[in-house]
C-alpha cells in the first residue's frame, strides 16, 4: 500500500518536502494555514550546493527563467568604499562545484516549487488548514486541523513533517516549548527596479559592504531586472512581535549609516524613490541542532526553519531546507524500512551539517560587524588570502 505523509506548512521548505516525498513514491497531503500560497520577504542566494539539487529535480530551465547568476562576489568597506576582496562566481562556480551560484526572489523560488507540486498527482495541497496538534497511535500519526471556516477535522497518515517555520507548532509539541533566541540584529529589506536606478548604482554582482556593527548586501534578482538590498544593523526588536507592523521609517537606517561612504548612502537613500520602501525584520534563531533527536522522533520530523533557524550570514536558510528535502526523499525511498527508522536516518544524515551551518552563520555575523583590531585583522586577511578566504568548499560541495 502507498504510504502517506502529512506536511505542516506551505512555504519553501514545505513545498520542497512535498516534492521530495512524492519523488520517493509517497502520497503527500500538505496543509497551509494561509488562504493563499504566498512568500514574504525579498531575495535569497542559493549556492551551487542548492542549485545542483534543483537541477536534479528537473528545475534547471525553470530556474534559468527567473533567477540571476552573478559573476562575482565583491566585499567592500562600508566606511571607505574600498574593495577588500572578491570571489569569482559564474563559470568558475560551475567548474568548481558542478553548478552556478544563483540569486532569486523568494516568491519566484516558491512559485517554481509550487508549480511542480500542483502538477504532481501525488501532492494534495490544502489551504486554510491550521495544524493544531498531532498524536501518534501505533504505526500512524493523526493531525487535528482547524479550517478557515472554523470546522475541526482529523487526518491520519504514516508520517508528519513539520515545515511550519521559526515558530513551529509541530516543533513545540515534539520538543517542548523553547523561546527563540534574539540575535540583537535588525534586517531592513527592499527590492528596487534596476532600470529606475542611476547607472552608477546598478549592479549584477553580489556586493557585501562591511562596517562596524552593520553590513549591507546587494544582488540582482529576476535576470537582473531587480536589485535586492538588505541592510543589517545592531538593534533590539519590539517586545510584541505578533502585533508588530513591519513597516519602517527610512530615517532610522539612514542615521545608522551616517558614517558610511557616499556610494552606499546614495544607494540607501534612493530606496523610497524607486522602490516600495523598506520592510523590517528582527533576526531570531535557535542554538545549533544538538543531535538527531531534535530533528526527528518517532513518526514526526522537522525540516527547514522549524528544525534549524539560522542567521543569514552564510545565505543558506532556504538552501538547508531544500537539502533537508533531498535527504528526506532518499530516506522515504527506503520502502522496506520502518517509517520511524526512515525518519531517524534522515535526521542522522542532516543534523551535523545543519548545526555547522547555524554556527558558522552566527560567527560570520560577528566577523561582518567587527570593529577595532578584529576589523583590521579581517580586512588584512581578506587582502592577503582573497578567494581562499571567501570561498566555502565544505559548503558548496555538499
SEDOPA-918339 format. One record per residue: x, y, z of N, C-alpha, C, CB in turn; residue in three letters. Coordinates in steps of 0.02 Angstrom, whole numbers, plus 50000, padded with zeros to 5 digits. Glycine has a CB too. Example, Ala and Ser with C-alpha at 12.3 -4.5 7.8 and 13.67 -1.06 7.14 Angstrom:
! SEDOPA-918339
506604971650390506154977550390506604983550390505654977650452ALA
506424988850354506844994750357506455000250394507044997050286SER
//
This chain:
! SEDOPA-918339
500424994050000500005000050000500445006350000499525000050061UNK
500235011449964500605017649961500565021450027500345022049904UNK
501125023550052501145027250115500975034550102501835026550148UNK
500735037850156500515044750151500875048950203499755045250160UNK
501165054450181501505059050226501085065450231502225060650201UNK
501025067950291500675074150305501205079550316500195073550367UNK
501105085450287501605090950293501255097050320501935092450225UNK
501535099850374501285106050403501705111750375501315105950481UNK
501395116250337501745122050310501835121750235502415122650343UNK
501675127350202501715127650129502205132750104501045129050101UNK
502725134250142503255138650119503755134950076503615141850179UNK
504345137750067504865134550026505035127650054505485138950022UNK
505135127050120505305120650149504745115550143505465121550222UNK
504125117550155503565112950150503455110450079502935116250174UNK
503505114950029503425112749959504005108349938503375118949913UNK
504615110049959505185105749943505105098749974505845108849967UNK
504855098550036504715092050068504185088150029504495093050140UNK
503685091650004503165088349965503455085349901502605093349948UNK
503875089049867504175086549805504625080549819504575092049769UNK
505035081149871505475075549888505095069349906505935077449944UNK
504565070149946504165064449967503815061149907503645066650019UNK
503535065249862503205062549803503695058849758502855068149764UNK
504305061549752504815058249711504995051449741505435062649705UNK
504915050749808505045044349841504455039649836505215045549914UNK
503915041849804503335037449794502805037949847503565030549790UNK
502845042949890502355043749943501795048349919502675046650007UNK
501185047149943500645051949933500725057449984499945048549939UNK
500625063749963500755069550006500115073450017501295074049974UNK
499985075050079499445079650097499745085450136498875076050138UNK
499785091150104500095097050133499565101850158500555100550081UNK
499675104650217499185109150248499515115950263498905106050313UNK
499225121150233499465127950242498925132050275499685131150175UNK
499095135550328498585139150366498325145350330498865141150433UNK
498725148350285498515154350249497995152550196499115157850216UNK
497635157650174497125156550123497385156550053496605161750130UNK
498025158150043498335158149977499075156649986498225164949939UNK
499375153649934500095152349937500465158749919500285146549889UNK
500825161449968501225167449957501885166549993500855173749981UNK
502375170549975503025170250007503235177350023503555166649963UNK
503325178850087503535185550107504295186050103503275187250178UNK
504535192250107505255193250104505455196050037505615186750118UNK
506085195250021506345198149959506755192849923506765204449973UNK
507405193849918507825189049881508165184049926508335192649841UNK
508395178649896508825173749930509395171949883508415167449951UNK
509955170049913510515167449875510505159849881511195170449899UNK
510625156449827510655149149829511315146949797510035145849794UNK
511735143949838512395141949814512365135749770512845140649873UNK
512945133749743512965127849700512705121549733513675126649677UNK
512785120949799512525115149834511765114449827512715115449908UNK
511425120049821510695120049814510485119749741510395126249847UNK
510825123549698510665123549627510725116449599511125128349588UNK
511225112649621511295105749597510675101649614511925102449628UNK
510405102749674509815098849695509215100649653509665100049769UNK
509115107049640508555109249599508615106549527508495116949598UNK
509225106449502509335103749435509175096249433510055104949412UNK
509365092749485509225085449488508475084149491509575082349549UNK
508095088949516507365088349518507035090549452507085092449575UNK
507445092149402507175094049337506975101349333506585089849321UNK
507245105649377507045112649379507555117349348506915114649450UNK
508005114649308508535118749279508255124449236509015114449238UNK
507815122749190507545127849145507105132749182507155124649088UNK
506715130349230506295134749269506715139649308505845130649316UNK
507285137349334507735141749371508045147049325508275137649406UNK
508255144949266508545149649218508065155249201508765145949155UNK
507425153749201506915158649179506805164049231506265155149165UNK
506955162849294506775167649346507355170049389506265164749391UNK
507925166749386508485168349431508995172849397508825162049455UNK
509455175349436510055178849412510655174549430510115186149441UNK
511195175349391511795171349403512395176049404511875165849348UNK
512535179049461513075184049466513755181149447513115187049536UNK
514185185449421514855183449401515355184049458515085187549342UNK
515215188449506515695189749560515355191249626516155195549540UNK
515685189349679515515191749746516055196749766515475185749798UNK
515855202849781516325208049800516205210049872516265214149753UNK
516735210849910516695213149979517015219949983517035208150029UNK
516635224950008516885231850010516815234550081516505236249960UNK
517235239350096517185242850160516595247650157517845246650176UNK
516155247250207515595251950210515825258950227515075249550260UNK
516415259550257516665266050279517015269750222517145265250337UNK
517425266250184517825269550132517595267850061518535267750139UNK
517235262450053517035260149986517565255849952516885266049943UNK
518155255149982518695251249952518505243849948519345252149991UNK
518725240549894518615233349888519115229649932518675231049814UNK
518845225249975519265221450021519445214649993518905220550086UNK
519015211749951519135205249922518595203549873519175199849977UNK
518705198249833518215196249783518265188749772518335200049716UNK
517695185849751517655178749735517315177949667517255174749790UNK
517635174449622517335173149557516765168149564517855170549507UNK
516205169649534515635165149533515535162849460514975168649562UNK
514935163349433514825161849362515115155149341515105167249320UNK
515505155249287515805149149259516285145949308516165150749194UNK
516605149949350517085147149399516725142649449517455152749437UNK
516135144849472515745140749519515535134249485515125144549544UNK
515325134649422515115128549385515705123749380514855130349315UNK
516295126349364516885122149357517085118849423517475126249330UNK
517035122749477517245120149542516745115349573517385125849590UNK
516095117049566515585113649606515025110449564515285118449653UNK
515075110849498514575107549456513925111149448514435100949483UNK
513875117249474513265121249466513435128449480512705118649514UNK
512995132849457513105140049465512905142449534512725143949412UNK
513085148549549512855152149608512285156649584513435156349643UNK
511705156149615511115159749591510825164349645510575154849567UNK
510485169549623510095173749667509385174149639510415181049674UNK
508895173949683508205173149660507725176349710508035165649650UNK
507195179149684506665181849729506335175949765506135186049688UNK
506185176849828505855171549866505215169249833505715173949938UNK
504825174149809504195172449777504305168249714503805178749759UNK
504845169449678504995165549617505215158449634505535168949576UNK
505625157649686505825150949708505225147149733506365151449763UNK
504825150349774504215147249799503755145349741503845151949848UNK
503695149749692503255148549635503455142749592503215154649593UNK
504105141849581504295136149538504205129449574505025136949515UNK
504295129449641504155123349680503405121949680504425123949752UNK
503015127249689502285126449690502025123849624501955133149708UNK
502305126249569502075124149503502175116649493502455127949448UNK
502745114049515502875106849509502415102949555503615105149524UNK
502305105449615501865102049663501155101549636501865105649731UNK
500915106849606500235106849579500155101949521500045113749556UNK
500685100549485500655096049428500725088649448501195097749379UNK
500915087349511501025080449534500365077449557501545080249590UNK
500215071549532499605068049553499655065449625499455062249506UNK
500265065349652500365062749720500315068249774501035059349725UNK
500315074549753500325080149801499635083349804500865085349782UNK
499355083749864498705086849875498815092949921498195081749906UNK
498675098849895498805105049931498155107549963499095110249884UNK
498195109350026497595111550063497735118150096497395106250116UNK
497395123450074497445129950103496935130850160497335135350050UNK
497035135950201496565137350255496505131550304495875139150228UNK
497045127950315497055122350362497625123450412497125115550325UNK
497455124950474497945125850527498055119350564497725131450576UNK
498675116850565498825110850604498865112950677499505107550580UNK
498395110350716498345112250787498765107750832497625112150809UNK
498745101350819499135096550859499175089950822498825095650930UNK
499605085450847499655078850817499705073650872500275078350770UNK
499555067450854499585061950902499785055550866498895060950938UNK
500265052050894500485045650866500085039950898501245044550875UNK
499855035450856499495029550880499745023450840498725030350872UNK
500165019550872500445013750837500865015750778499885009150814UNK
500685013450719501075014950659500755020550618501155008750617UNK
500365024850649500045030450615500085036750657499305028850598UNK
500055042450624500035048850658499415052650634500685053050644UNK
499055055550682498445059150667498545066550683497845056350707UNK
498345070850636498395077950649497685080850656498785081550592UNK
497625085450702496995089050712497065095750676496845090050789UNK
496595097250631496615103250589496025107650602496645101250515UNK
496145114150601495615119050605495585122650538495715124150664UNK
495025122050503494945125250438494775132650446494405121650397UNK
494825136250390494665143350392493965144850413494785146250327UNK
493495140250401492795141350421492655139250493492325137550374UNK
493195137250529493125135350599492995128050611492575139150628UNK
492875124150558492745117050567493385113350586492445114050503UNK
493325108650633493885104650655493845097750623493905104050732UNK
494395095550592494425088950562495055085450584494385089450484UNK
495075078850575495675074950590495865070950528495555070250650UNK
496525070550517496785066950459497345062350483497055071950404UNK
497345056250457497835051250478498335050050421497495044750498UNK
498965049150439499485047550391500015043050422499815053850365UNK
500505041250381501045036950405501625040850434501295032650348UNK
501665047350419502205051550445501975058850442502875050650406UNK
502275062950485502135070150486502785073950481501735072150550UNK
502815078750435503405083050428503205090150449503675082850355UNK
503525092650501503395099550522503855104250485503505100250598UNK
503565107950437503935112950399503595119650409503975111050322UNK
503385120950470502965126650486503345132450517502415124550532UNK
503985133050499504355139150511504655140050580503925144650498UNK
504925146050590505305147750650504905146450714505515154950648UNK
504265148050713503845147250773503385141250764503425153750787UNK
503675135850746503325129650729502925126750787503815124550704UNK
502275125750776501875122250825502045114850829501145123050809UNK
502235111950772502445104950771503065103950814502585102550699UNK
503545108550808504145108150849503985108750923504645113650828UNK
503545113450940503375114551010503085108151041502875120251017UNK
502635104851004502345098751032502845093051035501735096650990UNK
503295092750985503775087350982504335088051033504065086850912UNK
504605094151041505195095251081505065099251145505715098651041UNK
504465102051151504315106151209504415113551193504755104151268UNK
504125117751235504155124951225504865127551236503665128551271UNK
505115131451190505775134551198505775141051158506355129751174UNK
505935146451191505915152951157506465153451105505995158651208UNK
506315157151052506835158551002507355163251032506525161650938UNK
507935163251002508495167351027508515173950989509165163551021UNK
508535179551025508565186150994509295187550976508275191651041UNK
509425189050913510115189950890510385196850907510145188850816UNK
509935201750918510165208650926510295212150861510775208750968UNK
510075209150805510165212050739509485213250707510605207450694UNK
509415218750670508815220350633508975220550559508515227150657UNK
508535217550518508645217150446508135221650410508595209850420UNK
508385226250370507975230550328508025227850256508195238050333UNK
507455226550225507465223450158507075227850109507165216350160UNK
507335228350048506995232049995507175228949928507195239649997UNK
506715229549880506835227349811506725233249765506355221249792UNK
507215234549721507195240449677507205238249604507785245049692UNK
506885242149561506935241149489507595244049465506325244349452UNK
507995239849433508655242249412508595247749359509065236449384UNK
508105247449315508055252549263507855259349290507565250349209UNK
507625259549354507445265849385508025268849425506845264949430UNK
508575265149430509155267449468509625271449423509525261549499UNK
509985276149452510545279149414511045273849393510895284649457UNK
511355274749336511805269549309512335267449360512135272149246UNK
512585272249398513125270749445512915266149501513395277149474UNK
512265265649513512015261449569511775254549546511455265049604UNK
511755253449481511535246849457512095241749464511315247349383UNK
511905235449473512415230349483512145223449466512665230449555UNK
512575219249439512415212149429512875207649468512455210449354UNK
513235210549516513655206649562513305205949629514345210049571UNK
513545201349669513385201249741513895205749775513375193849771UNK
513675210849810514135215349844513945215649918514115222549813UNK
514445214649960514355214850032514765220750059514575208050066UNK
514435225450091514755231250122514825229850197514355237850108UNK
515435229950223515555228250293515725234550333516105223050300UNK
515375235650389515515241350432515445239450505515055247150415UNK
515685243550550515615241950622514885241450641515965247350665UNK
514695235850670514015234550694513485234750640513845239650747UNK
513675233850578513185233650523513505230750460512915240750509UNK
513085228650415513305227150347512705227650300513625220150343UNK
512845228350235512335228950184512515224050128512285236350157UNK
512005220650102512105215950046511645218049988511965208550067UNK
511925217949927511515219349869511655214049816511655226549841UNK
511145212049779511245207349723510635207549677511355200149750UNK
510725205349615510185205749565509685200049574510475205449494UNK
509075201449552508535196449550508205196649482508015197849607UNK
507845191349466507425191049406507815193049344506815195549415UNK
508365189349331508785190349272509085197349270508385188949209UNK
509165200549327509465207049330508975212849327509945207849275UNK
508335211449322507835216849318507765220449385507155213949296UNK
507875216849439507785219549507508445219449544507255215649546UNK
508495223749595509065223749640508815222649710509475230349634UNK
509055217449742508875215949812509375219449858508865208349825UNK
509115222649909509525226349956509335224450027509455234049945UNK
509825222350066509715220450136510235224050178509755212650146UNK
509995227850226510445231250274510305228450343510335239050272UNK
510825226450378510755223550444511175227550493510975216050444UNK
510865229650547511215233550599511035230850667511035241050594UNK
511415232650716511275230650785510665234450810511885231850831UNK
510225231050846509635234150874509175228850902509265238350821UNK
508755230650949508305225850981507605226150951508265227251057UNK
507275220350943506595220250915506095222450968506425213250889UNK
505485224050946504955225650994504765219551035504325228550959UNK
504465220651093504285215151137503735210851108504085217751206UNK
503245213951074502665210351049502725209450974502005214051066UNK
503025203850953503125202550882502475200950846503625196950872UNK
501985198250881501355196250849500975202150820500925192550898UNK
500995207750854500615213550831501045218850798500235216550888UNK
501675217250787502145222150761502045223250686502865219950775UNK
502035229550665501995231350595502705231450567501635238250585UNK
502815228150511503485227550482503685233750442503525221550439UNK
503255238750438503455244950405503995248450446502855249550395UNK
504385252650414504945255750449505065262850422505585251450440UNK
505295266950466505495273750447506205273450419505445278650507UNK
506295275550357506955275250325507465279450361506905277350253UNK
507245284550398507715288850433508115285050485507335294550467UNK
507815279750515508175275750564508795272450533507715270350594UNK
508705269750473509265266450440509775271550416509015262250381UNK
509535277050388509995282150364510425284850421509605287950331UNK
510135285350480510525287650537511065282650556510055288850597UNK
510895276150553511385270950570511955270750520511035264150572UNK
511825272950458512335272750406512675279550396512025270450341UNK
512585284050443512825290950434513575291450422512635295150494UNK
513965286850448514695287150442514965282950384515015284950506UNK
514525280150344514755275950289514905280050227514225270550272UNK
515185276750176515415280250116514825282850074515845275650073UNK
514965287550031514445290849991514075285949945514745296349950UNK
514425281449908514055276949864513535272649900514535272449827UNK
513705270349961513235266349999512645270550023513585263050059UNK
512785276550047512245280950069511785282850010512525287250102UNK
512075283949951511675285549892511195279849876512125286949831UNK
511445273649882511025267849867510455267249917511455261349868UNK
510595268149980510075267650031509555273150024510395267850102UNK
509775279150009509305284850005508835284449945509705291350002UNK
509025280649894508605280349834508015275449843509015278249775UNK
508025271449896507515266349905506805269149905507635262649970UNK
506645274349945505955276849945505745279749878505885282049998UNK
506215281549834506055284749771505895279749716506635289049750UNK
506245273949714506145269249658505895262449681506805268349621UNK
505785261549746505535255149771504905256249811506065251549813UNK
504685251049844504095251449886504275252949959503705244949883UNK
504905254849970505125256450038505425250450073504545259150078UNK
505645251550134505965246450174505445242450214506475249550222UNK
505615236050224505245231850272505755229250322504865225950236UNK
505535228850384505995227450439505825220850473505995233150490UNK
506345216750484506265210350520506805209850574506295204350471UNK
506615207850634507125206050684507395199150667506835206250756UNK
508035198150676508335191650662508335187450725509065192450635UNK
507965181950722507915177150777508185170450754507175176450802UNK
508435166550801508665159850783508605155350844509385159950756UNK
508895149550840508945144850896509665142350900508435138950889UNK
509875139550956510535136550960510605130950908510665133751030UNK
511215129550886511305124250836510995117550859512045123250823UNK
510765113850810510465107250824510965103050864510265103650757UNK
510725100050918511175096450964511205088950950510945097551035UNK
510765086350907510765079250892510175077350849510765075150957UNK
510165071150824509625069050779508945069250812509755062150753UNK
508925068550878508295068650914507945075450910508405066750987UNK
508305080650890508005087250881507725088250811508505092650897UNK
507805083150768507525083650700507015078250685508085083350649UNK
507005072950724506515067650713506415063450776506725063050654UNK
505785061950790505605057450845505005053450822505465061250912UNK
505065046950823504505042650804504305043950732503915043750850UNK
503665045550722503395046550655503365053950635502695043550651UNK
503705058150673503695065350661504405067950650503345069150719UNK
504495071950598505145075050584505055082450571505485071650524UNK
505585086250582505595093450570506055095050512505815097350634UNK
505895100450476506265102150416506315109750410505935099050353UNK
506885112250385506965119450374506975123350439506415122050331UNK
506675129350439506695133650498506365130550559506365140250482UNK
505905126050550505605122650608506125118650646505025118050585UNK
506635116250610507155112150641507775116150659507345106450595UNK
507975120750614508635123950622508635131150595509175119850587UNK
508245135650624508275142550600508975145350608507765146950638UNK
509195149250560509885151750561509915158950539510325147450517UNK
510435162250559510555169150538510775169150465511085172550584UNK
510685174750430510775174650357511495175750333510355179850326UNK
511985174950376512665176950359513065171650320513035178650420UNK
512745166150302513025161550252512535160750193513165154650284UNK
511975164350196511465164150143511245157050129511745167350079UNK
511075153250182510915146150173510255144050205511475141950201UNK
509845148650227509215146650260508775142550214508845152750283UNK
508605145250156508205141550107508585135550082507995146050049UNK
509235136250073509635130750047509635124650091510345133050037UNK
509685125650157509685119950202509005116450203509885122150273UNK
508465120350194507795117250191507745112850129507245122650189UNK
508015115150072507995111050011508445104950018508205115249950UNK
509035105750048509465099950061509105094950107510135102150093UNK
508755097450158508365093050201507875088850159507965097150254UNK
507535092250113507015088750073507325083450029506635093850030UNK
507935084650003508275079649962508445073550005508915082549930UNK
508685074750066508845069150110508205065550131509225071550172UNK
507675069250142507035066150158506815061450102506495071450172UNK
506905063750040506725059549983507115052949985506875063249917UNK
507765053249997508175047249999507945042450055508915049050010UNK
507775045350112507575041250169506885038050158507565045350233UNK
506415041950132505745039250121505725034250064505255044850108UNK
506235034350022506255029549966506435022549989506765031849915UNK
506625021750052506785015050079506135011850102507305015450138UNK
505755009250055505065006950069505045000550111504705005750005UNK
505594996950116505594990850155505824992050227506024985650122UNK
505914998450245506155000250312505585003550351506775004950308UNK
505555002150415505055005250459505085012850453505165003050532UNK
504495016050453504465023350441504865027150493503745025750442UNK
504815025250557505185028750609505935028250596505015025850678UNK
506165022550570506885021850555507075026150495507055014450541UNK
506625026750447506745031150389506855038350413506155030950339UNK
506415040650458506475047550482507095048350526505845049550520UNK
507255043150563507865043250604508475043850559507915036850648UNK
508475040150504509035040650456509085047650427508945035450399UNK
508515050550409508505057450384508845062150434507785059750371UNK
508655061550498508925065950549509675064750560508545065050614UNK
509875058550561510585056950570511015059850515510675049450574UNK
510755059950454511145062250397511125069850388510905058950335UNK
510705073350427510635080550418510855084750477509925082150402UNK
510815082250538510875086750596511555090050602510725082950658UNK
512095086350587512755089150596512905094650545513285083650591UNK
512705093650483512805098850433512395105050449512625096150362UNK
511785104150469511375109850487511665113550547510665107550504UNK
511905109950596512205113150655512825117050636512375107850708UNK
513225114350591513825117850569513655124350533514245113350523UNK
513155124050490512955130050454512665135150502512435128350399UNK
512265132950551512005137650601512565141150638511555133850650UNK
513065137350660513605140350700514045144950657514025134850731UNK
514205142750596514605146950552514245153350533514805143050488UNK
513585152950525513195158950510513235163850567512455157050495UNK
513175161350628513215165750687513905169050690513075161850751UNK
514425165050680515105167650684515235172750629515615161950679UNK
514975171550569515065176450515514765183150533514745173850451UNK
514205183150569513915189450590514385193450633513265188150627UNK
514765190150676515255193650717515815196550675515535189050771UNK
516025192650625516565194950581516335200650537516825189150538UNK
515735200050509515465205350466515425212050503514775203450440UNK
515225211850566515085217950604515665219950649514465216950646UNK
516255217250636516825218350680517045225650681517415213950658UNK
517345227650736517645234250743518325233450776517185239150784UNK
518725238850776519375238750809519855233750779519275237150881UNK
520275230550820520785225950795520505220150754521185223250852UNK
519915217650774519625212050736519465214150665518985209450771UNK
519205220250656519055222750589519695223550548518675229450592UNK
520215226250579520845227050543521135220250522521355230850586UNK
521105215450568521345208750550520935205550496521345204350612UNK
520275206350499519835203650446520025206550378519095205150461UNK
520095213150375520235216450311520915214450284520195224050319UNK
521415213850329522075211850307522075204650281522575212450365UNK
521725200250316521685193250294521345192650227521315188950346UNK
520825196650216520465196450153520915198850096519825200750156UNK
521315203950109521765206350058522315201350041522085212850081UNK
522555197650091523085192750080522835186250049523435191250145UNK
522265183750073522035177150053521515177249997521745173650113UNK
521165182949988520695183649933520185178049929521065184049869UNK
520175174649872519665169449860519715163649909519735166849790UNK
520315162149933520385156549979520005157750043521125155249994UNK
519925164050062519555165650123518805165950109519795172250152UNK
518605168350051517905169450035517555163150010517835174849984UNK
517915158649979517615152549953517425147850010518085149049903UNK
516925143449998516675138950050516605131850021515995141450079UNK
517175128550006517125121849975516725116950018517805119149962UNK
516815117050083516455112350127515705113150121516665113350199UNK
515485119250105514765120750100514515119150030514635127950117UNK
514855121749979514605121349911514655114349880514965126249868UNK
515125110249906515175103349880514625098949909515855100349896UNK
514325101149966513775097349994514015091250032513295095249940UNK
//
